Amino acid sequence: MTIPQICLGNWFAARAARSADRRALTFEGQTLTYRQLLDRVDRLAAGFRKQGVRHGDRIGFIGPNQPAVLETMLAAARLGAIFVPFNFRLTGPELALIANDAGLHTFAVDQGNQAAVESVRGQLPVQSYVLIGGEAAGWKSYESLVDHDSPLRAPEPVDADDVAVIMYTSGTTGRPKGVMLTHANLWWNNINLVNLFDVLADDVTLVSSPLFHIAGLNVTIFTTWQKGGEVVLHRSFDAQTTLDDIQRYRISVLFGAPTMFQAISQLPGFDLADMSSVRTIICGGAPVPEVLMKKFHERGFAMLNGYGLTETAPHAAFLTAEYIQSKPGSVGQPSLLSEIKIIDPNGATITEPFVSGEICARGPNVTKGYWNQPEATAEAIDESGWFHTGDVGYLDADEFLYLVDRIKDMVVSGGENVSSVEVEGVLHEHPAVTDVAIIGAPHERWGETVVAVIVPAAGQTVTLEELRDFAGHSLARFKLPTQLILVDDLPRNPAGKILKVQLRDEYRTVATGR
């Protein structure tokens, strides 16, 4: 029996052969057909190969949304290399940590991020630097690689269990963890999604969520391409541009975070805008406020919601349109090819409905583990293949999943994951700080905002502006605290661990603009 070629580079080439002249990717008014996009991908792959990239090598990418992100990912897949997307907001020291952990061979860098990379270039293992949008000494021009004399003639044989992407996510230890997603993980996630909401060959999906996040990268883009539809890509999110392009391109499928849809709903022209082409709206990355769902419902749209993580590529559960009204607050049922269970602190499966415990997920979409971190992998994935999410939830009598809280002390602000320990480590270095705890407080627009609870050194004081200036040299802007609370001491348990639950309870109403 012949095993189907489900590897990313193979199936995309197969789709391009069958949909050669269909519109594949539109960006800033320019459209590539499937034939043209595959040609660019294979010429880029040939250029990477000439630069020395081989099977298993890591190719990094840093920059805002643009066709080069997807071209680089597909070119890496054609070579059996591994794509490593970077958050373009990272500072030099932050990106150096990831680049060294991944052992990048090649680094494709947008011109806007060149300075940050140059600031730590001497610390990186990179053998080939590729500059997007410009030319500079010591850098290979991206377009010169795409203009390679001939496209790749012999794609590298790739196994479905080979790693396709390493996506870094902040961990509770503060050290970023590289989530290894295989070609099979990506494929089966998309098969799950195709079976959860209708995906049509004539679909046009608009994507403005950052592609360095798994949700932006792998919720609607590749499902649309699997069916031969069109992806309209925005460099970044802008509410008015989104509303305009819904009408301009007759968008049928939208994905975004709640904050994005909230911004769209607040536009003066929202109520009268022609959105008749829209068939599916998927909201993820944070809980969806009921008032937001109601506002879109009044316009005739059901807002679909789901639950997932980078480690599940990303979908583990999904609430389909038929249950929006009957299961408010739920994130749905396990995806067709995935499983969900709830366990107690001893690891036993909870069978009673409405009893909270840790959410565990299993399925072909679940990561094979963390890059260079076998201990973290063993801790997260048990011998039966269950991934322990660190999130708390429960199943109702119909086995619909509801989220309760996070075990891990992450702050999720505007869809960005912020490691409290990482921020605490930087703030601890400030001479006026004796002790610090980072917590998240509810925020109407961003979901959560970063709050620093500080014990100042004796006889000293510190301001929020000072802390942000101090930490801004080491941390991306979205990780910086937006609220400062000065206290005499921090609550701790007998083992000395800060009681963050108590802090969150005490300061739950704190909210501020970013």
N, C-alpha and C positions, 0 to 999 in steps of 0.2 A: 504494500500500500504506500502510495506517495504521500509524504507529509506536506500539508499546505505551507506555503511560504508566508508566514505571518510576520516576518521581520519588517520593520518600518520602511527601510529602503526598498525592499522587494515589492511589498504591496502597493507602495506609492507609485513605483514605476509601472506596475500592472494597471493601476487606475489610470495613469497618464496615457498608456497605450490605448485604453478603451474610451477615454474622454479627452482626446488630444486637443481639440479646439474649443472645449468648454472653458469658461472663465474660472480660474482657480484662485487667484489672489489679487486683491485690489488694495492699493495703498497710496494715499494722497493723490488720487485721481488717475493713477497708472495701474493698468491691469495686465496680469500675466495669465496666459492660458496654461493648461496642464502641460502641453508640449514645451512651451517656453520655460516654465518653471523647472521641469525636469532637466532641460538642457542646461540651465544655469546651475542647478544642483550638481549635475555630473561633471560640468567643467570645473566647478569649485572643488569637487572631490578629487579630480585629476590634479588640480593645483596643490591641494593639501598633500596628496601622495608624493608629488615632486618635492614638497618641503620636508618629506621624511615621515609623514604620518602613516602608521601601520595599525593593523588589527589590535584593538585593546588600548591604544593610546588615547589620552584624554585631550579633548579640544574645548577650551573655555570660551565663553562669550560674555561680554559685559557691554550693556548699552540699552537704551529704551527700545520699545517695540518698533520693529521695522522688518522688511522681508528677509534681511540678512540673518535674523535670529533663526527663522524656520529653514532657510537655505543651509545654514551651517549645521543645524540639527540633522537634516536629511542627508547632507553630504557626509557627515560623520557616520551615519547609519550605512551608507553605501560602501564605506571603507571598513566597517566593523569596528570603528572607533567609538568613543564614548563622549557624549555631549554633556558639558558642565555649564549650566547657565548661572550667572552671577547677578545679584541684586545691584543695579546700577547706582544705588545710593550709598554703597559701602565706601568707607575710607580706605586709604592705602593699607594700613595695618590689618584691617578686617579682610580685605581681599587677598592679602599675602598669606594669611592663615589658611584660607580655603585653597588657594592655588598650590601651596606646598603640600597640603594634605592630599589633594587630588593628584599631585604630580603631573601638572599640565605639561603636555608637549608643545601645544600651540595655543595661543591666546588671541582671539579675535576681539578687537577693542574699538568701540565707537569713539570718534574723535573727541566727544565731550567727556570721556572717561580716561583719555590718554594721560593727563597730568597725574591722576591718582595712581595709575599703573607705573608711570615713570618714577614716581616718588619711592617706590619699593622694588624697582626692577632688579636691582642688585641682589635682592633676597629671594628671587623667584627661580624655579627650575626650568622655566620656559625656554624652548629651543627655537621657536619661531613666533614672532610677533606680527600680527596682521592688523592694519589700521583701516577702519571703515569711515569713509567720508573725507579723506584727505591723504596727504603724502608727507613722510618725514624720514629723516635718516635713521637707519636701524629698524625700519618697519617695512613690511611688504604691503603693498596696496591691495585691499580686498578685491577691487574691481579688476586688478591685473590677474588675480587668481581666477576670477570668473571668466576672464577673457582668454583663458588657457586655450592653446591651439586646437585641442580636440577634447571632447568629453570622455569621461571614464568609460572604457570599453568592457572591462571585466570587473564588475562589483565583487567585493570580497564575500566569500561564503560566510554567513552569519547564522548561528544557532539561536533558536527562539529564547533560550535561557541565558544568552549573552547579555551583558549589561548594555542598555542603550543610553541611559541618562543617569548621571549622579546629581541629585538635587539637594542642596544643603539647606538644612532647617535647624533653627536654634534648639538646643537641648536644655534640660533643666540644670545641667552642670555648667552651662555657659559656653561649652565647646561646641561649635557647629558640627552636626552629624550629616554625613553624606548618604542620603537615601539612594540605594541602588535599585533602579527600576529597569527591568529587562524588557526586551522586545515583546515577550509574551505578556508581561504585566500591562503594557500600553495597549496591546491588541485586545485583551480580554476586558479591560476597563471599557474600551469603546464598544465592544459587543454588548456589555452590560447596559451601556447608555442607549444604544440603538434599540434595545428591547424595553427601555423605560420610557422613552418619548420618541415620537415619530421623527425619523430623519429621512428627508426626501432628496432625490437627485437634483431637484430644482431649488433646494434651500439656499438662502444667502444668510450667513451668520455674521454678526458684527462683534468684533473682539477688541476691547480696549483695556482689559485687565492685564497687568504686567505678565509677560511670558516667562519670567524667572520664577513664577509661582505655578505649581502644578495645575491649579484650577484654570488659570488663564491659558496655559499651554495645552491642557488635555481634557477639556470638557466638550467644547463644540468644534474646535479646529479639525481634529483628525477624524471625528465622526462624520463631519461634513465632507471631508475629502474622500473618506471611504465610499461615500455614495455619489461622488462626482459633483458636489455643490461648490459654492463660492464662499470664500472667506474675505470679508472686508476688515482690514486691520487698521486700527488707530494707533498713533505713536503713544498717546496717553489719553486718559479719560477727560472729556469735556462734555458737560451735560448738553449744551446747546448744539454742539457739533454732532453728538449722538442722535439727538432728536431730528436734526436736519438730514442726516445720512440715512436714518430709518426711511424717510420719505424719498430721498434721492435714489437709493439703491434697492428699495422695496425689500427691506430686511425682514426675514421670516423668523429667525431665531436669535434671541439675545441672551447673553450671560453676563452677570456682574454681581458685585457685592451689594448689600443693602444700602450702603451710603451712596452708591452710584445711582440706584433707582430712586432714592429719596431726592437726590439733586435734580434728576430729570422731572420728577413729579412736581417740583417747586417752580419750574420754569413757567413764565406767564403764558406761553403758548401751548402748554401740555394738554389742556382740556380740549383744545380744538385741532390739535395736530392730526394729520392723516397717518394713523398707525394701522390701517386696515390690512397691511401685508403681514403684520406680526402674528405668528401662530403659537410660538413657544417662548416663554420667559422663564429663565432658570436663575434663581438667586442663591448664592452660596457664600461661604467664607465666614459667616456670622449669623446669629439668629435673626430672622426676619420679623421686624415689628408688625403687630397686627394692624396698626393704623396704615402702614405702607401697603400691606396686602389688600386692605379694604379700598384704598385709593385706586389701585390698579384694577381691582374687581369692578369698581364703578365704571371704569372705562372698557369693561368687557374682557379683561385678561386674568387668567389664573396664573399666579406666581408660584412656580414649582420650586421646591426646596429639597435639599439633600444634606447628607453628612458624609464626610470623608477626611482623609489626611493625605499628606504627601506619600506616606507609606502604603496607601491603598490606591494610588495612581489616578484620580483621588477618590472615586466613589465607593462607599461601603453600604449606604442606604439612601433611599430616594422616595420622596412623597410625590406621587403622580397626581394629575389634575382631578381624577375622580374622587380623591380623598381629601381635597383641600378643605372642604366645608365640614366633613364628618370627623376629621382628625386634626383640629387646630392645635398648633404647638408641636406636632410630631415632625420628625425628619424622615418618616416613612419606614418602609420595609427594606430588608436586605435586597441588594441587587440580585438579578436572576441567577447568576453564577457565583454568588458570594453568600457567606453565612455570618450571622451575628449571634453572640451569646453574651450574657451578663454573669460575672463571677463575683463571689464574696471575697473578703480579704485573705481567706485561706485557699483560694483558687477553685473552690467548688462552684459548679454551675447553679445559678439561681433560676428555679423553674416557676416560682410564684410571680404572677403579674404585679406590676407597680412597686416592686422591690428594687431599690437602687443598688448598683454595684459597678465594677469596672467593665467597660465595653471592650469586647474582644471581637476581632474580625478574621475571617479566613476565606481564601479564594485564590484563583489564578491571577488576580490583579494585585495581590499583596506582595510587597517588596521581599527580596531575598535577604535583605539585611543592610547593615551600615558599612560603608567603605572604611577599611582599616580599623574597624572597631568590633572584633569578634565578641567581646564581652557584652557590649551594648546590644549586639544582635541576639545573643543567647538570652539576655534579660528580657528582650522585647518579644521574641518569637519562641514559643515553647516547642517541645518535641512533636506535638501533634499539628504544628503549623499555624496555631492561633497567634495572631498579633495582638499584644496587649497595648491598648491605645493610650492608657493613662487618663482617659475621660470617664466620667461617671454618668450613667443613664439608667433607664429602665425600659422594659417592654410591657405594653398593656396586654389585655386579654387576647387581642387579635395579633399580637406580636409586632406592633408598630413601635418604633424606637422613639424615645424622648430623651433629650439631653438635660442633665441636671447641673453639672459643674465640671471643672477640670481638676484632675489630681495634680498635674504639673502646674507650677506657678508661672504660667505664661500670661503675658498681657497681649491681647489681640486688639490692636488699634488700627482702624481703617483697613482691615484685612491683612495687616502686617503682624507677624509673630515677633514679640520682643521677649528675650530671655531676661528675667529679672536678675538672675545671678550675674549675667554679663554686665548689666548696667551697674549693679551694686559693686562689682569688682573695680570698675572705673571710678565711681564716686568715692569709694573707700580711700582712694589715693589723694583726695583733696585734703589739705592740711587742716581745714576747719571741721572735718567730718570725723566723728568718733565711731558712729554706728549708722547703718542705713538699711532700709528695707524698701524694695520696689514692689508696688502692688498696682493693680488695675482698678480704676473706679469707673462706674457707668458714665457713658457720654452719649448724649442724644444723637449726635451725628456720626461719631467714630466708633460707636459700640463700647469701647473702653478708652481711657486715657491713662498715660503713664504718670504715676504719683510716687514721689520720693518722700519717704518718712525718715527724717534725719535726727540723730542725736548730735548736736554740735559739740565741738571740743570746749572745755572749760574756758570761760571768759571770751569766747569767740562767737561770731554770728556768721551766717551765710545767706545769700539771696538766691532765688531761683535763677536769675540772670547769670550770676557767677557760676553756678553749677552747670548750666547749659553751655556757657562759654568754655568751661574747663573740660567737660565731657565731649564737646563737639569736635575736638581734635582726634578723638579715638572712636567715636560712635556716629553712625548715620543719624540724620536729623530725626527720623521717625522713632528712634529709640530714646530720645532725650525726654526727661520729665517735663510735664507741662504744669504740674502742681507741686508745691513744696509744703510739707507739714513738719514743723519743728516740735520735738517731744523731748522729755527728760530721759526716757529710756524706752526700749522696745520689749514687748512681752515675749517671753521665751518659755519653753517647756523645761523639765528637769535635765534633759540632755543638752540644753543650750540652743535648741532650734527655735528660730523666730516663729511665732504663732501668726502666720499671715492671714489665716481665716479670721482671727480676732481683729486684726488690723482692717481687713476688708469690711467686716461687719461694722466697725466703728466709723469708717470713712466712706461707706457705700454711697452716700449722696454727693460726694465730691465730684464735680465735673467742671471742665473748663475748655475753652477753645484751644486749638493746637497752635 
